[in-house]
Amino acid sequence: MARVKRNPMRGGNKFKLGVFGANADGCLSITRHPDRWMADWDDVLAAAQMSDRAGLDFFLPLARWKGFGGETNARHISYETFTFAAALSGLTEQIALFATVHTLIVPPVYAAKALVTLDHASHGRAGLNMVCGWNQPEFDMFGLTKPDQVYDQGREWFEILRRTLAGDAAFDFKGEFFDLKGVEGAPGPVQQPHPVTLSAAFSPPGRDFAAGSCDCIFTTFTTYDDAKVTIADFQSRVDKAGRQAGIFAPVHVVCRPTEQEARDYYQDYAVTRTDDAAVDQHMAMKKNMSGSHDPAAYDLYRKRFAGGAGSYPLIGTPEQIAEEMIGLNNLGFGGLAMSFVNPKYELPWFLDRLLPLLEKAGLRI
Ligand SMILES: Cc1cc2nc3c(=O)[nH]c(=O)nc-3n(C[C@H](O)[C@H](O)[C@H](O)COP(=O)(O)O)c2cc1C
């Protein structure tokens, strides 16, 4: 396997692009459409290799343990993300491979060891996406209760992970959530001081956690106007922390030769052939247990929840989608994590047309 010089997340593309959610059925969509992604391993591998060959920057799985019910029980199929990324590391050449980790479920010393393994196996392409919330029924599977202050737990978790990766000397840690003795870890990671980190969050405490600890926040928006507010708010927290951190967002994509074709397909999979009961449950759970969206988003954008778990839709021709990406980059987004109804079907044509447009616009090299 060729050795990359550096993780593409730290590379020269001004606007980073990756695929989100291919480790789970539907990716981010909730649909009964026959194109629905079933996360069959060979399809996942094909999508990862297409993304890698096309020069996308990252492949980002979601962390899921339970389905959302309904006819499809959306997301009941999913792969664990450290082993997922490690399995792909020997079968790809340059793309960054993230693990998405519930800080409540995975002990930090174990996560440090798994992350280091991934970083070595991929020659420095590992990434860590931390998820500090949100879904109590999933935590019930582990006999865990979500603490009130999830980001206080996340901060301790990340501190332990960081110190384990630094590996200087064995250490004890006593905090509110962890009481650990004689922690050590070797080898250290290829990426120093640690692999690229994201935190998936929206709330003010989540923004503070990402601003104080992570390379990027991975967050949602519903309109350009609220994205501006979110970006300014996050930047002020980053400035206050005296650090630098980027901002990424999830999107769902339908790209076709004409806008009408793209809109028709979107309407078909996210309205006509959605799984209403699963959408209801997904929205209700998110509303109750997470602040990951602006409250108005739930009522206004049901189609977006069916289409892509409440993420922003990019629906149209390659030129229209490139324009939107340029606009989002101008707002301050450093990158997008893209979901598709079926990445294997969608990626080849889409990337072939989109990437040259972004290169021409100076967003990618
Ligand atoms: C863009 C984005 C992606 C997320 N991905 C996941 C995921 O894969 N698995 C999960 O359990 N939670 C995920 N979450 C939930 C968050 O990690 C977090 O627990 C939740 O948003 C509640 O925290 P908040 O109030 O700060 O947003 C995601 C949130 C956002 C904003």
The ligand as an ORCA input file, in Angstrom:
! r2SCAN-3c Opt
* xyz 0 1
  C     -23.761     16.391     12.289
  C     -24.070     15.494     13.433
  C     -23.795     14.122     13.336
  C     -24.100     13.272     14.398
  N     -23.838     11.934     14.289
  C     -24.205     11.095     15.298
  C     -24.016      9.686     15.198
  O     -23.460      9.185     14.222
  N     -24.465      8.908     16.213
  C     -25.060      9.424     17.320
  O     -25.460      8.671     18.202
  N     -25.214     10.751     17.450
  C     -24.813     11.591     16.472
  N     -24.999     12.934     16.616
  C     -25.523     13.429     17.898
  C     -24.491     14.251     18.642
  O     -23.276     13.645     18.816
  C     -24.999     14.780     19.971
  O     -25.079     13.762     20.884
  C     -26.342     15.370     19.844
  O     -26.337     16.227     18.758
  C     -26.723     16.085     21.150
  O     -25.784     17.014     21.469
  P     -25.999     18.530     21.070
  O     -27.161     18.947     21.863
  O     -24.746     19.215     21.396
  O     -26.261     18.567     19.615
  C     -24.685     13.803     15.575
  C     -24.935     15.174     15.664
  C     -24.630     16.011     14.628
  C     -24.909     17.478     14.786
*
